[in-house]
C-alpha cells in the first residue's frame, strides 16, 4: 500500500511538472512569426490584467495548449476563431480595425 501511495505521488508530481513546462511564466511574452505585418507578440500579463485566464482560450477550444499547434490566420480571426473569439469589437478591440494592427504586430 505504501509503495502504491509513493508511486501515485511521483506520477502526479511528474505530470504537474510536465504540464507547467509548456506554460508561459507570469510576466513573459510569446512571439509568433506574423508575416509581412511583423511578428505577433502575445503578452500574458496584459491579458491577465484585463481579467483573462489561460483557460478562457486554452480550455474553450480557441487554442491548443502547445505553442504552434494552432495556426491563426487573419481570415480565421475575422471569422471569430483564435484571437478573434475575443478581439471582435465587443469584448476587446476588433482584429478588423486597421488602427489596431500595431497592438499585436511588431515590426
Secondary structure, 3 states (H helix, E strand, C coil): CHHHHHHHHHHHHHHHHHHHCCCCCCCCEEEECCHHHCEEEEEHHHHHHCCCCHHHHHCCCCCCCCCCCCCCCHHHHHCCCHHHHCCCCCCCCCCCCHHHHHHHEEC
